[in-house]
Amino acid sequence: MVLSGQILAAAEEDWELRWAPYDPGTYQAVLDELLPQDVVLEIGAGDLRLARRMAGAAQKIYAIEINDKVLRQGLGSGLPANLFVLQADALVEDFPPDVTTAVLLMRHCTHFKVYAEKLKKLGCRKLITNARWRMGLESIPLQAPRILFEKVKVGWYACWCGGVGFKQGAAELLTPESEAIIHEVTGCPACLAEPG
């Protein structure tokens, strides 16, 4: 199916309206995770509405956005002195070396592992995101060790590749306490399904 330029532009605009803005509660949950000394990288910063808020809560903010049209919407009224904007593709752009915390509000993200690995390599401490579970927020300790999926006996897991789920096991191992744990793993079924 081939879409005309006009239809494609309308679809892109509609997509941005559906996915880019979040509710004030989500933005506040991100702000609650920040420390005054944090150097934050927001991946997929859109029109900078969250980046501007974070500039009042952290030492320095880098905002990276690939879509120039969306980014320009947020540049209109000047920027806080501690907010630095990068119009680039976060998949290929080198991240600033001083980042301590990253934010990725992107329920539709399919590149979680790429971003997580780039951030971990920098020494970034945590990633605040909704990309793995596609709802709510989680604060992922990027430098924490992960266990092999096969070592999880039963319970919820969240994988380094971005895959999440529930590993079934012996019913007697499932308790309210064990059900509340989310195991940080590698080598989940989604990893095994990845090409290459």
Secondary structure, 3 states (H helix, E strand, C coil): CCCCHHHHHHHHHHHHHHHCCCCHHHHHHHHHHCCCCCEEEEECCCCCHHHHHHHCCCCEEEEEECCHHHHHHHCCCCCCCCEEEEECCCCCCCCCCCCCEEEECCCCCCCHHHHHHHHHHHCCCEEEECCCCCCCCEEEECCCCCEEHHHCCCEEEEECCCCEEEECCCHHHCCHHHHCCEEEEECCHHHHHCCC
